Amino acid sequence: MTVIPFTGPTGADVLARKLPGAINDAPRLLQRPPPEDVATPSAVVYCEANFGHIDGKTANGLVRHSERYKIVAVIDSATAGLDAGTVLDGIPNGIPIFRDLSAALGSLQAAPDTFIYGKAPATGMLSTDERAIVLTAIQSGMNIVNGLHEFLGDDPEFLSAAAVANIRISDVRKPRPKNDLRLFTGRINDVTCPRIAVLGTDCAIGKRTTASILTRALNQRGVNAVMVSTGQTGLIQGGRYGVALDAVPSQFCCGELEAAIIEASEGESPDVIIIEGQGALSHPAFCTSAFILRGSVPDSVILQHAPGRVHRCDFEAMAMPSPQSEINLIQSFTDTKVIGLTINHENMTDDAVSDTITEYESRLGIPVTDALSRPTETLVQMVLSAHPQLAQKLTVSMQ
């Protein structure tokens, strides 16, 4: 049995495979893009009672996009029997939802290689019932990928079970050893390509989704864009560069992010680097946005906002800030410019999204779009207008 934290700035060395002697002996070193002769590990994502909701954001993200794993099923009794794509976006994607792990294993043609814990509860811990489910997954021969603050690889019960089953436990948020953590150096200023941070007015508001869609859209048009992940979901999806920032000691947060961005720059020679945001700069419960702004020194910022959200996630007595107030705070906090606003359309009709886009563009004087429900050309043009040098890299016409 081996326990593997998703440490290091790239996450590229993280293995999510069976050990020799376990089910499927072929080693799988996952990189992006994976070699053609290496199969992508299959995975079932656990998201009981939360799929399609805020605390199910890891599962939601993996169902929408995953480079590291082939998602074959979701576990959620509240939406069992439905198609995962239909639940999320109204478009079937062939990923079934099962009521529990037993139902999934009984229905799938083969047991998945990996069990991914796909919820992001505020506590960051497993419940008693969930411990039993994870143990069952281990006993069924599945590797465990865990994005919680509770490190399952440090738990004697899980360690013992993993040793017997000869499987791997990957604690995505577990930082590198303290002696290996990096301090901020200022070398971020040597990165010559534009750096764009996707921030938000709240947590779990779609920053990673928008950053991911933008990165893929730019690459599809010939712009070499690299995304730096700052949370567990992006790393599980297959992010090659990044760090789970909220688990890093605060003294090293800026340095760890700076190092990840520098490695992305040196490793990919990108035309632009997209940095995933966390929390919100105005949110008193989180400091990660401040670290992201300091560590990445972004040339520009795209702000994500949910007009239909009445209060902050998990804080019912805390009203949502306005986009204008968040923009003012960001631009006062650091020397950068908010170049556009993206909409999270939760609790909104399509007509309401259209009306809101028009209203915000008039009020804020910047481009506004919805990365999920509107053409990606609008999102790309938002970036090209602010960074016209990138237009020279286009190989696909922006019609």
Buried (B, 14 or more C-beta within 10 A) or exposed (E): BBBBBBBBBBBBEBBBBBBEEBBBEEEBEBBBEBEEEBBBBBBBBBBBEBBBBBBBBBBBBBBBBBBBBBBBBBBBBBBBEBBBBBBBBEEEBEBBBBBBBEBBBEEBEEBBBBBBBBBBBEEEEBEEEBBEBBBBBBEBBBBBBBBBBBBBBEBEEBBEBBEEBBBBBBBBBBBBEEEEBBEBEEEBEEBEBBBBBBBBBBBBBBBBBBBBBBBBBBBEBBBBBBBBBBBBBBBBBBBBBBBBBBBBEEEBBBBBBBBBBBBBBEBBEBBBBBBBBBBBBBBEEBBBBBBBBBBBBBBBBBBBBBBBBEEBBBBEEBEBBBBBEBBBBBEEBBEBEBBBBBBBBEEBEEEBBBEBBEEBBEEBEBBBBBBBBBEBBBBBBBBBBBBEEBBEBBEEEEE
